[in-house]
Amino acid sequence: MARTALPIITVIPQQSIPIVGQLADIANGNMFLNDGTSLVHVYNGNAGVCTVTVYAVPDDAGRTGTSADAVALPNASIGYQYAMDPDEVRLFGPFKQAWWNQTSEDVGYVYINFAVAAGNGVVVKVIDY
């Protein structure tokens, strides 16, 4: 099955917007379209810790693109992990495209996994004015 894309919300300067995230897809994982300025807003609605894993691609920083997930993710390695406490809210990013964007399948997307289904995320974009 394909990964579930996180929604993108756009923040207009001097305005407020509600943040409604996509629940984690435990079976298939999640992904988001990345232009290099993407920030991912994550909320852990679980009663326990939720580990968030962002996958990198082979790059000039020394990541090789291999990991324990090499069978499921042949072109990605764990680039970043963070254990979020219950009810914690956190921003992840921005993500340099050459280090994080997939290059063979789901081109331009970054892979992100949540350890529990109660985790959710949304990509936040700010309009430059």
Order of alpha helices (4+ residues) and beta strands (2+ residues): beta-beta-beta-beta-beta-beta-beta-beta-alpha-beta-beta
